[in-house]
Amino acid sequence: MKADHLTEPDPVLEQQRLLTPHGMAHWAGTGPAGKCCKSCVHWGYWYTGWSRKRNDEVSRRKSSCCEIFYRRTGVHGGTLPAGTPACKYFE
């Protein structure tokens, strides 16, 4: 059932929204054509975390998460599928 008083969303933005997994720094598909997250220097990063077992700081690696998202939010985002179309922060 379509509500006549609602506007249709921008189809390009809607497609980008659908392609963008949680934890990505910007809309999927806004980066260089044909590039994907796996080939970006920001896909996977090291960070310092606390080990309860050792009661000490340890370096850990997030292997398929976006470093830009982490730096901007302070939160580790979700795992990004390797083939996700690159965003505007692609390097």
C-alpha positions in Angstrom: 0.0 0.0 0.0 1.6 3.3 -1.1 0.9 6.4 0.9 0.3 9.3 -1.5 1.6 11.9 0.9 5.1 10.3 1.1 7.8 11.2 -1.3 10.0 8.6 -3.1 13.6 8.5 -1.8 16.5 9.4 -4.1 17.1 6.0 -5.8 20.9 6.5 -5.9 21.1 7.3 -2.2 18.8 4.4 -1.4 21.0 2.0 -3.3 24.1 3.3 -1.5 22.3 2.9 1.8 21.4 -0.7 1.0 25.0 -1.5 0.0 26.5 0.1 3.1 27.1 -2.2 6.1 27.3 -1.0 9.6 30.8 0.2 10.5 31.6 1.7 7.1 33.0 5.3 7.2 30.9 6.6 4.3 28.4 5.4 1.7 29.4 2.3 -0.2 30.0 3.0 -3.9 31.2 6.6 -3.4 34.9 5.7 -3.9 36.8 4.8 -7.1 34.8 2.7 -9.6 35.6 -1.0 -9.4 37.4 -0.7 -6.0 36.3 -2.6 -2.9 37.0 -2.4 0.9 39.5 -5.3 0.9 42.0 -3.4 -1.2 41.8 -0.2 0.9 44.6 0.6 3.4 42.0 1.3 6.1 40.5 -2.2 5.9 41.8 -3.8 9.1 43.8 -2.1 11.8 45.8 -2.5 15.0 44.6 -1.0 18.3 45.5 -1.2 21.9 43.1 -3.0 24.2 43.0 -4.2 27.7 43.5 -7.9 28.5 41.7 -9.0 31.7 43.5 -12.3 31.6 46.9 -10.6 31.7 45.7 -7.4 33.4 47.7 -5.4 30.9 47.4 -3.5 27.6 47.9 -5.6 24.5 47.9 -4.8 20.8 45.0 -6.4 18.9 44.0 -6.5 15.2 40.6 -6.0 13.8 41.1 -7.7 10.5 38.0 -6.7 8.4 36.8 -3.5 10.0 37.2 0.1 8.9 39.9 2.1 10.6 38.4 5.5 9.5 35.1 4.5 11.2 36.9 3.6 14.4 38.9 6.8 14.4 35.8 9.0 13.8 33.5 7.2 16.3 35.8 5.5 18.9 33.7 2.4 18.2 34.7 -0.8 16.4 32.3 -1.2 13.5 31.0 -4.4 12.1 32.9 -6.8 9.8 32.9 -5.4 6.3 32.6 -8.0 3.5 35.7 -7.9 1.3 33.7 -7.1 -1.8 31.8 -4.1 -0.5 32.1 -1.2 -3.0 34.7 1.3 -1.7 33.7 4.6 0.0 35.1 8.1 -0.6 37.9 7.4 2.0 39.4 4.7 -0.2 43.2 4.7 -0.4 
